[in-house]
Amino acid sequence: MRSAGVSVETLVEYVSLFHQGTDTIQARKKLLLEQREQIVSRIEELNNVLARLDWKLDGYEERMLHYEEKLK
């Protein structure tokens, strides 16, 4: 879960709940669902950033083609 960006504090909490036994199944599930929501949100944010970057790169590509045509 660490590779997914889950904080050390959250992992410690999860492991603590795990060691407390089956009475904490709902709490562990809730914790994982919250982490999932945060990851989905980060993915959406990164997709928006990527789209803006691609748009910017497309603009540079168009300008480069324009200047290359002028040089011919």
N, CA, C and O atoms as a Maestro MAE file, in Angstrom:
{
 s_m_m2io_version
 :::
 2.0.0
}

f_m_ct {
 s_m_title
 :::
 protein
 m_atom[288] {
  # First column is atom index #
  i_m_mmod_type
  r_m_x_coord
  r_m_y_coord
  r_m_z_coord
  i_m_residue_number
  s_m_chain_name
  s_m_pdb_residue_name
  s_m_pdb_atom_name
  i_m_atomic_number
  :::
  1 25 0.822 -1.190 0.000 1 A "MET " " N  " 7
  2 3 0.000 0.000 0.000 1 A "MET " " CA " 6
  3 2 0.866 1.253 0.000 1 A "MET " " C  " 6
  4 15 0.428 2.317 -0.438 1 A "MET " " O  " 8
  5 25 2.071 1.127 0.483 2 A "ARG " " N  " 7
  6 3 2.954 2.294 0.509 2 A "ARG " " CA " 6
  7 2 3.203 2.816 -0.899 2 A "ARG " " C  " 6
  8 15 3.274 4.027 -1.108 2 A "ARG " " O  " 8
  9 25 3.335 1.910 -1.866 3 A "SER " " N  " 7
  10 3 3.578 2.336 -3.246 3 A "SER " " CA " 6
  11 2 2.387 3.090 -3.828 3 A "SER " " C  " 6
  12 15 2.532 3.799 -4.824 3 A "SER " " O  " 8
  13 25 1.223 2.946 -3.225 4 A "ALA " " N  " 7
  14 3 0.034 3.666 -3.674 4 A "ALA " " CA " 6
  15 2 -0.062 5.043 -3.035 4 A "ALA " " C  " 6
  16 15 -1.016 5.779 -3.284 4 A "ALA " " O  " 8
  17 25 0.921 5.392 -2.216 5 A "GLY " " N  " 7
  18 3 0.933 6.709 -1.600 5 A "GLY " " CA " 6
  19 2 0.258 6.764 -0.244 5 A "GLY " " C  " 6
  20 15 0.035 7.848 0.294 5 A "GLY " " O  " 8
  21 25 -0.068 5.616 0.312 6 A "VAL " " N  " 7
  22 3 -0.684 5.586 1.634 6 A "VAL " " CA " 6
  23 2 0.367 6.000 2.659 6 A "VAL " " C  " 6
  24 15 1.495 5.507 2.640 6 A "VAL " " O  " 8
  25 25 -0.010 6.901 3.545 7 A "SER " " N  " 7
  26 3 0.949 7.429 4.520 7 A "SER " " CA " 6
  27 2 1.366 6.353 5.521 7 A "SER " " C  " 6
  28 15 0.656 5.375 5.753 7 A "SER " " O  " 8
  29 25 2.525 6.568 6.094 8 A "VAL " " N  " 7
  30 3 3.037 5.651 7.116 8 A "VAL " " CA " 6
  31 2 2.075 5.615 8.305 8 A "VAL " " C  " 6
  32 15 1.825 4.555 8.878 8 A "VAL " " O  " 8
  33 25 1.543 6.777 8.667 9 A "GLU " " N  " 7
  34 3 0.613 6.846 9.793 9 A "GLU " " CA " 6
  35 2 -0.616 5.982 9.543 9 A "GLU " " C  " 6
  36 15 -1.082 5.280 10.440 9 A "GLU " " O  " 8
  37 25 -1.135 6.036 8.327 10 A "THR " " N  " 7
  38 3 -2.307 5.238 7.978 10 A "THR " " CA " 6
  39 2 -1.973 3.752 8.012 10 A "THR " " C  " 6
  40 15 -2.774 2.940 8.476 10 A "THR " " O  " 8
  41 25 -0.795 3.401 7.522 11 A "LEU " " N  " 7
  42 3 -0.377 1.999 7.566 11 A "LEU " " CA " 6
  43 2 -0.236 1.511 9.005 11 A "LEU " " C  " 6
  44 15 -0.628 0.389 9.326 11 A "LEU " " O  " 8
  45 25 0.322 2.349 9.863 12 A "VAL " " N  " 7
  46 3 0.457 1.990 11.278 12 A "VAL " " CA " 6
  47 2 -0.923 1.767 11.883 12 A "VAL " " C  " 6
  48 15 -1.136 0.806 12.622 12 A "VAL " " O  " 8
  49 25 -1.857 2.656 11.567 13 A "GLU " " N  " 7
  50 3 -3.222 2.513 12.073 13 A "GLU " " CA " 6
  51 2 -3.852 1.221 11.563 13 A "GLU " " C  " 6
  52 15 -4.494 0.494 12.321 13 A "GLU " " O  " 8
  53 25 -3.666 0.939 10.278 14 A "TYR " " N  " 7
  54 3 -4.226 -0.277 9.687 14 A "TYR " " CA " 6
  55 2 -3.655 -1.526 10.364 14 A "TYR " " C  " 6
  56 15 -4.404 -2.436 10.716 14 A "TYR " " O  " 8
  57 25 -2.345 -1.571 10.543 15 A "VAL " " N  " 7
  58 3 -1.702 -2.731 11.177 15 A "VAL " " CA " 6
  59 2 -2.181 -2.880 12.620 15 A "VAL " " C  " 6
  60 15 -2.417 -3.993 13.092 15 A "VAL " " O  " 8
  61 25 -2.322 -1.762 13.308 16 A "SER " " N  " 7
  62 3 -2.823 -1.802 14.680 16 A "SER " " CA " 6
  63 2 -4.227 -2.398 14.721 16 A "SER " " C  " 6
  64 15 -4.526 -3.251 15.557 16 A "SER " " O  " 8
  65 25 -5.076 -1.945 13.816 17 A "LEU " " N  " 7
  66 3 -6.431 -2.495 13.742 17 A "LEU " " CA " 6
  67 2 -6.392 -3.983 13.412 17 A "LEU " " C  " 6
  68 15 -7.138 -4.774 13.989 17 A "LEU " " O  " 8
  69 25 -5.525 -4.355 12.489 18 A "PHE " " N  " 7
  70 3 -5.404 -5.753 12.092 18 A "PHE " " CA " 6
  71 2 -5.042 -6.628 13.293 18 A "PHE " " C  " 6
  72 15 -5.607 -7.706 13.482 18 A "PHE " " O  " 8
  73 25 -4.101 -6.153 14.093 19 A "HIS " " N  " 7
  74 3 -3.662 -6.926 15.259 19 A "HIS " " CA " 6
  75 2 -4.741 -7.020 16.342 19 A "HIS " " C  " 6
  76 15 -4.682 -7.891 17.209 19 A "HIS " " O  " 8
  77 25 -5.718 -6.125 16.287 20 A "GLN " " N  " 7
  78 3 -6.802 -6.165 17.264 20 A "GLN " " CA " 6
  79 2 -7.833 -7.244 16.927 20 A "GLN " " C  " 6
  80 15 -8.700 -7.561 17.741 20 A "GLN " " O  " 8
  81 25 -7.731 -7.792 15.742 21 A "GLY " " N  " 7
  82 3 -8.588 -8.933 15.406 21 A "GLY " " CA " 6
  83 2 -9.806 -8.594 14.575 21 A "GLY " " C  " 6
  84 15 -9.942 -7.499 14.031 21 A "GLY " " O  " 8
  85 25 -10.689 -9.585 14.500 22 A "THR " " N  " 7
  86 3 -11.840 -9.504 13.591 22 A "THR " " CA " 6
  87 2 -12.852 -8.433 13.984 22 A "THR " " C  " 6
  88 15 -13.679 -8.035 13.163 22 A "THR " " O  " 8
  89 25 -12.797 -7.967 15.213 23 A "ASP " " N  " 7
  90 3 -13.722 -6.903 15.625 23 A "ASP " " CA " 6
  91 2 -13.463 -5.599 14.874 23 A "ASP " " C  " 6
  92 15 -14.304 -4.700 14.886 23 A "ASP " " O  " 8
  93 25 -12.318 -5.490 14.229 24 A "THR " " N  " 7
  94 3 -11.953 -4.240 13.545 24 A "THR " " CA " 6
  95 2 -12.105 -4.328 12.022 24 A "THR " " C  " 6
  96 15 -11.634 -3.451 11.298 24 A "THR " " O  " 8
  97 25 -12.753 -5.373 11.548 25 A "ILE " " N  " 7
  98 3 -12.888 -5.541 10.092 25 A "ILE " " CA " 6
  99 2 -13.562 -4.327 9.456 25 A "ILE " " C  " 6
  100 15 -13.093 -3.827 8.434 25 A "ILE " " O  " 8
  101 25 -14.645 -3.852 10.044 26 A "GLN " " N  " 7
  102 3 -15.355 -2.692 9.482 26 A "GLN " " CA " 6
  103 2 -14.467 -1.451 9.489 26 A "GLN " " C  " 6
  104 15 -14.459 -0.692 8.520 26 A "GLN " " O  " 8
  105 25 -13.732 -1.242 10.555 27 A "ALA " " N  " 7
  106 3 -12.847 -0.074 10.647 27 A "ALA " " CA " 6
  107 2 -11.745 -0.157 9.600 27 A "ALA " " C  " 6
  108 15 -11.388 0.850 8.990 27 A "ALA " " O  " 8
  109 25 -11.205 -1.355 9.391 28 A "ARG " " N  " 7
  110 3 -10.157 -1.527 8.377 28 A "ARG " " CA " 6
  111 2 -10.718 -1.278 6.985 28 A "ARG " " C  " 6
  112 15 -10.078 -0.636 6.153 28 A "ARG " " O  " 8
  113 25 -11.915 -1.787 6.741 29 A "LYS " " N  " 7
  114 3 -12.548 -1.574 5.435 29 A "LYS " " CA " 6
  115 2 -12.779 -0.081 5.211 29 A "LYS " " C  " 6
  116 15 -12.514 0.433 4.124 29 A "LYS " " O  " 8
  117 25 -13.270 0.611 6.231 30 A "LYS " " N  " 7
  118 3 -13.512 2.056 6.125 30 A "LYS " " CA " 6
  119 2 -12.213 2.794 5.813 30 A "LYS " " C  " 6
  120 15 -12.184 3.686 4.965 30 A "LYS " " O  " 8
  121 25 -11.153 2.421 6.496 31 A "LEU " " N  " 7
  122 3 -9.853 3.051 6.280 31 A "LEU " " CA " 6
  123 2 -9.395 2.837 4.836 31 A "LEU " " C  " 6
  124 15 -8.910 3.769 4.194 31 A "LEU " " O  " 8
  125 25 -9.548 1.625 4.330 32 A "LEU " " N  " 7
  126 3 -9.143 1.333 2.951 32 A "LEU " " CA " 6
  127 2 -10.013 2.076 1.940 32 A "LEU " " C  " 6
  128 15 -9.512 2.548 0.919 32 A "LEU " " O  " 8
  129 25 -11.309 2.181 2.216 33 A "LEU " " N  " 7
  130 3 -12.189 2.933 1.319 33 A "LEU " " CA " 6
  131 2 -11.804 4.410 1.276 33 A "LEU " " C  " 6
  132 15 -11.825 5.030 0.212 33 A "LEU " " O  " 8
  133 25 -11.454 4.968 2.422 34 A "GLU " " N  " 7
  134 3 -11.011 6.365 2.461 34 A "GLU " " CA " 6
  135 2 -9.735 6.542 1.650 34 A "GLU " " C  " 6
  136 15 -9.595 7.520 0.915 34 A "GLU " " O  " 8
  137 25 -8.814 5.612 1.780 35 A "GLN " " N  " 7
  138 3 -7.569 5.683 1.011 35 A "GLN " " CA " 6
  139 2 -7.856 5.573 -0.479 35 A "GLN " " C  " 6
  140 15 -7.241 6.263 -1.292 35 A "GLN " " O  " 8
  141 25 -8.792 4.701 -0.830 36 A "ARG " " N  " 7
  142 3 -9.157 4.539 -2.237 36 A "ARG " " CA " 6
  143 2 -9.703 5.846 -2.806 36 A "ARG " " C  " 6
  144 15 -9.343 6.245 -3.913 36 A "ARG " " O  " 8
  145 25 -10.570 6.508 -2.047 37 A "GLU " " N  " 7
  146 3 -11.138 7.784 -2.491 37 A "GLU " " CA " 6
  147 2 -10.039 8.817 -2.711 37 A "GLU " " C  " 6
  148 15 -10.072 9.567 -3.686 37 A "GLU " " O  " 8
  149 25 -9.072 8.855 -1.809 38 A "GLN " " N  " 7
  150 3 -7.970 9.804 -1.953 38 A "GLN " " CA " 6
  151 2 -7.135 9.495 -3.191 38 A "GLN " " C  " 6
  152 15 -6.697 10.409 -3.889 38 A "GLN " " O  " 8
  153 25 -6.916 8.227 -3.464 39 A "ILE " " N  " 7
  154 3 -6.138 7.833 -4.641 39 A "ILE " " CA " 6
  155 2 -6.884 8.189 -5.914 39 A "ILE " " C  " 6
  156 15 -6.281 8.701 -6.858 39 A "ILE " " O  " 8
  157 25 -8.186 7.930 -5.960 40 A "VAL " " N  " 7
  158 3 -8.992 8.284 -7.130 40 A "VAL " " CA " 6
  159 2 -8.936 9.791 -7.360 40 A "VAL " " C  " 6
  160 15 -8.810 10.245 -8.497 40 A "VAL " " O  " 8
  161 25 -9.028 10.557 -6.287 41 A "SER " " N  " 7
  162 3 -8.950 12.013 -6.394 41 A "SER " " CA " 6
  163 2 -7.599 12.457 -6.945 41 A "SER " " C  " 6
  164 15 -7.535 13.343 -7.796 41 A "SER " " O  " 8
  165 25 -6.526 11.846 -6.463 42 A "ARG " " N  " 7
  166 3 -5.188 12.195 -6.962 42 A "ARG " " CA " 6
  167 2 -5.037 11.825 -8.434 42 A "ARG " " C  " 6
  168 15 -4.422 12.564 -9.203 42 A "ARG " " O  " 8
  169 25 -5.594 10.688 -8.823 43 A "ILE " " N  " 7
  170 3 -5.527 10.273 -10.227 43 A "ILE " " CA " 6
  171 2 -6.253 11.285 -11.104 43 A "ILE " " C  " 6
  172 15 -5.746 11.665 -12.159 43 A "ILE " " O  " 8
  173 25 -7.437 11.725 -10.679 44 A "GLU " " N  " 7
  174 3 -8.188 12.726 -11.441 44 A "GLU " " CA " 6
  175 2 -7.388 14.017 -11.561 44 A "GLU " " C  " 6
  176 15 -7.320 14.618 -12.633 44 A "GLU " " O  " 8
  177 25 -6.790 14.434 -10.463 45 A "GLU " " N  " 7
  178 3 -5.979 15.654 -10.466 45 A "GLU " " CA " 6
  179 2 -4.792 15.511 -11.417 45 A "GLU " " C  " 6
  180 15 -4.502 16.422 -12.193 45 A "GLU " " O  " 8
  181 25 -4.113 14.379 -11.357 46 A "LEU " " N  " 7
  182 3 -2.964 14.155 -12.241 46 A "LEU " " CA " 6
  183 2 -3.392 14.066 -13.702 46 A "LEU " " C  " 6
  184 15 -2.664 14.526 -14.581 46 A "LEU " " O  " 8
  185 25 -4.550 13.486 -13.976 47 A "ASN " " N  " 7
  186 3 -5.050 13.440 -15.351 47 A "ASN " " CA " 6
  187 2 -5.325 14.844 -15.879 47 A "ASN " " C  " 6
  188 15 -5.067 15.130 -17.048 47 A "ASN " " O  " 8
  189 25 -5.847 15.719 -15.023 48 A "ASN " " N  " 7
  190 3 -6.074 17.113 -15.427 48 A "ASN " " CA " 6
  191 2 -4.756 17.823 -15.707 48 A "ASN " " C  " 6
  192 15 -4.638 18.559 -16.686 48 A "ASN " " O  " 8
  193 25 -3.775 17.605 -14.854 49 A "VAL " " N  " 7
  194 3 -2.456 18.204 -15.056 49 A "VAL " " CA " 6
  195 2 -1.847 17.689 -16.355 49 A "VAL " " C  " 6
  196 15 -1.277 18.465 -17.122 49 A "VAL " " O  " 8
  197 25 -1.962 16.399 -16.605 50 A "LEU " " N  " 7
  198 3 -1.430 15.797 -17.825 50 A "LEU " " CA " 6
  199 2 -2.113 16.374 -19.065 50 A "LEU " " C  " 6
  200 15 -1.452 16.645 -20.067 50 A "LEU " " O  " 8
  201 25 -3.416 16.559 -19.003 51 A "ALA " " N  " 7
  202 3 -4.146 17.130 -20.136 51 A "ALA " " CA " 6
  203 2 -3.671 18.555 -20.422 51 A "ALA " " C  " 6
  204 15 -3.496 18.923 -21.584 51 A "ALA " " O  " 8
  205 25 -3.461 19.359 -19.378 52 A "ARG " " N  " 7
  206 3 -2.964 20.726 -19.576 52 A "ARG " " CA " 6
  207 2 -1.563 20.714 -20.169 52 A "ARG " " C  " 6
  208 15 -1.252 21.514 -21.051 52 A "ARG " " O  " 8
  209 25 -0.733 19.826 -19.696 53 A "LEU " " N  " 7
  210 3 0.629 19.718 -20.212 53 A "LEU " " CA " 6
  211 2 0.622 19.289 -21.680 53 A "LEU " " C  " 6
  212 15 1.370 19.836 -22.490 53 A "LEU " " O  " 8
  213 25 -0.212 18.322 -22.020 54 A "ASP " " N  " 7
  214 3 -0.323 17.893 -23.418 54 A "ASP " " CA " 6
  215 2 -0.802 19.036 -24.306 54 A "ASP " " C  " 6
  216 15 -0.315 19.205 -25.423 54 A "ASP " " O  " 8
  217 25 -1.757 19.818 -23.808 55 A "TRP " " N  " 7
  218 3 -2.267 20.963 -24.565 55 A "TRP " " CA " 6
  219 2 -1.138 21.968 -24.811 55 A "TRP " " C  " 6
  220 15 -0.988 22.501 -25.910 55 A "TRP " " O  " 8
  221 25 -0.359 22.209 -23.774 56 A "LYS " " N  " 7
  222 3 0.761 23.140 -23.886 56 A "LYS " " CA " 6
  223 2 1.789 22.625 -24.894 56 A "LYS " " C  " 6
  224 15 2.288 23.391 -25.718 56 A "LYS " " O  " 8
  225 25 2.103 21.339 -24.830 57 A "LEU " " N  " 7
  226 3 3.059 20.748 -25.766 57 A "LEU " " CA " 6
  227 2 2.548 20.815 -27.202 57 A "LEU " " C  " 6
  228 15 3.325 21.058 -28.125 57 A "LEU " " O  " 8
  229 25 1.253 20.602 -27.394 58 A "ASP " " N  " 7
  230 3 0.670 20.723 -28.733 58 A "ASP " " CA " 6
  231 2 0.858 22.131 -29.277 58 A "ASP " " C  " 6
  232 15 1.141 22.315 -30.460 58 A "ASP " " O  " 8
  233 25 0.701 23.121 -28.409 59 A "GLY " " N  " 7
  234 3 0.903 24.505 -28.821 59 A "GLY " " CA " 6
  235 2 2.329 24.757 -29.272 59 A "GLY " " C  " 6
  236 15 2.557 25.446 -30.266 59 A "GLY " " O  " 8
  237 25 3.286 24.206 -28.550 60 A "TYR " " N  " 7
  238 3 4.683 24.347 -28.957 60 A "TYR " " CA " 6
  239 2 4.932 23.659 -30.285 60 A "TYR " " C  " 6
  240 15 5.656 24.182 -31.133 60 A "TYR " " O  " 8
  241 25 4.345 22.501 -30.470 61 A "GLU " " N  " 7
  242 3 4.521 21.768 -31.726 61 A "GLU " " CA " 6
  243 2 3.990 22.588 -32.904 61 A "GLU " " C  " 6
  244 15 4.629 22.665 -33.953 61 A "GLU " " O  " 8
  245 25 2.821 23.195 -32.724 62 A "GLU " " N  " 7
  246 3 2.243 24.024 -33.783 62 A "GLU " " CA " 6
  247 2 3.133 25.225 -34.091 62 A "GLU " " C  " 6
  248 15 3.344 25.562 -35.256 62 A "GLU " " O  " 8
  249 25 3.652 25.870 -33.050 63 A "ARG " " N  " 7
  250 3 4.528 27.024 -33.264 63 A "ARG " " CA " 6
  251 2 5.811 26.623 -33.973 63 A "ARG " " C  " 6
  252 15 6.296 27.349 -34.840 63 A "ARG " " O  " 8
  253 25 6.361 25.474 -33.610 64 A "MET " " N  " 7
  254 3 7.587 25.011 -34.253 64 A "MET " " CA " 6
  255 2 7.343 24.740 -35.737 64 A "MET " " C  " 6
  256 15 8.176 25.082 -36.577 64 A "MET " " O  " 8
  257 25 6.215 24.133 -36.056 65 A "LEU " " N  " 7
  258 3 5.890 23.875 -37.458 65 A "LEU " " CA " 6
  259 2 5.744 25.183 -38.225 65 A "LEU " " C  " 6
  260 15 6.191 25.301 -39.366 65 A "LEU " " O  " 8
  261 25 5.116 26.159 -37.586 66 A "HIS " " N  " 7
  262 3 4.924 27.470 -38.207 66 A "HIS " " CA " 6
  263 2 6.281 28.112 -38.526 66 A "HIS " " C  " 6
  264 15 6.484 28.609 -39.634 66 A "HIS " " O  " 8
  265 25 7.198 28.103 -37.572 67 A "TYR " " N  " 7
  266 3 8.510 28.709 -37.795 67 A "TYR " " CA " 6
  267 2 9.342 27.915 -38.794 67 A "TYR " " C  " 6
  268 15 10.115 28.499 -39.554 67 A "TYR " " O  " 8
  269 25 9.199 26.612 -38.803 68 A "GLU " " N  " 7
  270 3 9.917 25.798 -39.782 68 A "GLU " " CA " 6
  271 2 9.451 26.126 -41.201 68 A "GLU " " C  " 6
  272 15 10.254 26.152 -42.134 68 A "GLU " " O  " 8
  273 25 8.155 26.375 -41.357 69 A "GLU " " N  " 7
  274 3 7.614 26.745 -42.666 69 A "GLU " " CA " 6
  275 2 8.178 28.090 -43.112 69 A "GLU " " C  " 6
  276 15 8.471 28.282 -44.292 69 A "GLU " " O  " 8
  277 25 8.331 29.018 -42.174 70 A "LYS " " N  " 7
  278 3 8.881 30.331 -42.504 70 A "LYS " " CA " 6
  279 2 10.328 30.227 -42.971 70 A "LYS " " C  " 6
  280 15 10.764 31.006 -43.818 70 A "LYS " " O  " 8
  281 25 11.071 29.277 -42.429 71 A "LEU " " N  " 7
  282 3 12.478 29.125 -42.777 71 A "LEU " " CA " 6
  283 2 12.685 28.510 -44.157 71 A "LEU " " C  " 6
  284 15 13.774 28.621 -44.718 71 A "LEU " " O  " 8
  285 25 11.680 27.874 -44.704 72 A "LYS " " N  " 7
  286 3 11.830 27.216 -46.014 72 A "LYS " " CA " 6
  287 2 11.840 28.209 -47.147 72 A "LYS " " C  " 6
  288 15 11.957 27.819 -48.308 72 A "LYS " " O  " 8
  :::
 }
 m_bond[287] {
  # First column is bond index #
  i_m_from
  i_m_to
  i_m_order
  :::
  1 1 2 1
  2 2 3 1
  3 3 4 2
  4 3 5 1
  5 5 6 1
  6 6 7 1
  7 7 8 2
  8 7 9 1
  9 9 10 1
  10 10 11 1
  11 11 12 2
  12 11 13 1
  13 13 14 1
  14 14 15 1
  15 15 16 2
  16 15 17 1
  17 17 18 1
  18 18 19 1
  19 19 20 2
  20 19 21 1
  21 21 22 1
  22 22 23 1
  23 23 24 2
  24 23 25 1
  25 25 26 1
  26 26 27 1
  27 27 28 2
  28 27 29 1
  29 29 30 1
  30 30 31 1
  31 31 32 2
  32 31 33 1
  33 33 34 1
  34 34 35 1
  35 35 36 2
  36 35 37 1
  37 37 38 1
  38 38 39 1
  39 39 40 2
  40 39 41 1
  41 41 42 1
  42 42 43 1
  43 43 44 2
  44 43 45 1
  45 45 46 1
  46 46 47 1
  47 47 48 2
  48 47 49 1
  49 49 50 1
  50 50 51 1
  51 51 52 2
  52 51 53 1
  53 53 54 1
  54 54 55 1
  55 55 56 2
  56 55 57 1
  57 57 58 1
  58 58 59 1
  59 59 60 2
  60 59 61 1
  61 61 62 1
  62 62 63 1
  63 63 64 2
  64 63 65 1
  65 65 66 1
  66 66 67 1
  67 67 68 2
  68 67 69 1
  69 69 70 1
  70 70 71 1
  71 71 72 2
  72 71 73 1
  73 73 74 1
  74 74 75 1
  75 75 76 2
  76 75 77 1
  77 77 78 1
  78 78 79 1
  79 79 80 2
  80 79 81 1
  81 81 82 1
  82 82 83 1
  83 83 84 2
  84 83 85 1
  85 85 86 1
  86 86 87 1
  87 87 88 2
  88 87 89 1
  89 89 90 1
  90 90 91 1
  91 91 92 2
  92 91 93 1
  93 93 94 1
  94 94 95 1
  95 95 96 2
  96 95 97 1
  97 97 98 1
  98 98 99 1
  99 99 100 2
  100 99 101 1
  101 101 102 1
  102 102 103 1
  103 103 104 2
  104 103 105 1
  105 105 106 1
  106 106 107 1
  107 107 108 2
  108 107 109 1
  109 109 110 1
  110 110 111 1
  111 111 112 2
  112 111 113 1
  113 113 114 1
  114 114 115 1
  115 115 116 2
  116 115 117 1
  117 117 118 1
  118 118 119 1
  119 119 120 2
  120 119 121 1
  121 121 122 1
  122 122 123 1
  123 123 124 2
  124 123 125 1
  125 125 126 1
  126 126 127 1
  127 127 128 2
  128 127 129 1
  129 129 130 1
  130 130 131 1
  131 131 132 2
  132 131 133 1
  133 133 134 1
  134 134 135 1
  135 135 136 2
  136 135 137 1
  137 137 138 1
  138 138 139 1
  139 139 140 2
  140 139 141 1
  141 141 142 1
  142 142 143 1
  143 143 144 2
  144 143 145 1
  145 145 146 1
  146 146 147 1
  147 147 148 2
  148 147 149 1
  149 149 150 1
  150 150 151 1
  151 151 152 2
  152 151 153 1
  153 153 154 1
  154 154 155 1
  155 155 156 2
  156 155 157 1
  157 157 158 1
  158 158 159 1
  159 159 160 2
  160 159 161 1
  161 161 162 1
  162 162 163 1
  163 163 164 2
  164 163 165 1
  165 165 166 1
  166 166 167 1
  167 167 168 2
  168 167 169 1
  169 169 170 1
  170 170 171 1
  171 171 172 2
  172 171 173 1
  173 173 174 1
  174 174 175 1
  175 175 176 2
  176 175 177 1
  177 177 178 1
  178 178 179 1
  179 179 180 2
  180 179 181 1
  181 181 182 1
  182 182 183 1
  183 183 184 2
  184 183 185 1
  185 185 186 1
  186 186 187 1
  187 187 188 2
  188 187 189 1
  189 189 190 1
  190 190 191 1
  191 191 192 2
  192 191 193 1
  193 193 194 1
  194 194 195 1
  195 195 196 2
  196 195 197 1
  197 197 198 1
  198 198 199 1
  199 199 200 2
  200 199 201 1
  201 201 202 1
  202 202 203 1
  203 203 204 2
  204 203 205 1
  205 205 206 1
  206 206 207 1
  207 207 208 2
  208 207 209 1
  209 209 210 1
  210 210 211 1
  211 211 212 2
  212 211 213 1
  213 213 214 1
  214 214 215 1
  215 215 216 2
  216 215 217 1
  217 217 218 1
  218 218 219 1
  219 219 220 2
  220 219 221 1
  221 221 222 1
  222 222 223 1
  223 223 224 2
  224 223 225 1
  225 225 226 1
  226 226 227 1
  227 227 228 2
  228 227 229 1
  229 229 230 1
  230 230 231 1
  231 231 232 2
  232 231 233 1
  233 233 234 1
  234 234 235 1
  235 235 236 2
  236 235 237 1
  237 237 238 1
  238 238 239 1
  239 239 240 2
  240 239 241 1
  241 241 242 1
  242 242 243 1
  243 243 244 2
  244 243 245 1
  245 245 246 1
  246 246 247 1
  247 247 248 2
  248 247 249 1
  249 249 250 1
  250 250 251 1
  251 251 252 2
  252 251 253 1
  253 253 254 1
  254 254 255 1
  255 255 256 2
  256 255 257 1
  257 257 258 1
  258 258 259 1
  259 259 260 2
  260 259 261 1
  261 261 262 1
  262 262 263 1
  263 263 264 2
  264 263 265 1
  265 265 266 1
  266 266 267 1
  267 267 268 2
  268 267 269 1
  269 269 270 1
  270 270 271 1
  271 271 272 2
  272 271 273 1
  273 273 274 1
  274 274 275 1
  275 275 276 2
  276 275 277 1
  277 277 278 1
  278 278 279 1
  279 279 280 2
  280 279 281 1
  281 281 282 1
  282 282 283 1
  283 283 284 2
  284 283 285 1
  285 285 286 1
  286 286 287 1
  287 287 288 2
  :::
 }
}
